[in-house]
């Protein structure tokens, strides 16, 4: 079915209002809204490069995806200093964006979530509520193909600085990702509490289990006698009272 510019704009408006999402959890499983992603992609094809310069900051982008406009009534705290939020992204009331950061089209950021300095949240990424995305972290976007599930960070998670969560990874509720951890679609996560690797879910996605505390680690190359190791995220424990106390300190910044 052909997609019109009117439908693109109507969809972007609904995304910005939080009335529509690229992906949602249905009966315990994340489902992607393929039609929404198809409309977003159509918007890029329709747009032409235009001068969108603002004052001393020159930039040129597709005219169908300008920088999103905010009002005081939106209840979003955007600290000045170089942040850019693209049209079609949703930021819930009570969310905070520290400079400089970038949030791309189709992304969803829940209430009470802090997007810290030098953070990028990619197209269509779904970030829940009461999360701290720490400085210099990248949450990857998955826009194409339209049927692909985006990267998802569920409610109450904590993502440390200089992390990278990419390629449709799902970080479940309350998980804690320590600084410097990188997770992709080909990453094997080792659960030291169970003595085995975490299985992928039914859709083949890499999943960080609920409440897991993940740090950077390594695993030896099989049958290699020279002591060579490969990078491997490791679950060292599951969230406890000590972890809760450390994460609670982040509430003071809100």
Buried (B, 14 or more C-beta within 10 A) or exposed (E): EEBEEEBBBEBBEBBBEBEBBBBEBEEEEBEBBBBBBBBBBBBBEBBEEEEBEEEEEEEEBBEBBEBBEBEEEBEBBBEEEEBBBBBBBBBBEBBBBBBBBBBBBBBBBBBBBBBBBBBBBBBBBBBBBBBBBBBBBBBBBBBEEBEBBBBBBBBBBBBBBBBBBBBBBBBBBBBBBBBBBBBBBEBBBBBEEEEEEBEBEEEEBBBBBBBBBBBBBEEEEEEEEEEEEEEBBBBBBBBEEEBEEEBEEBEEEE
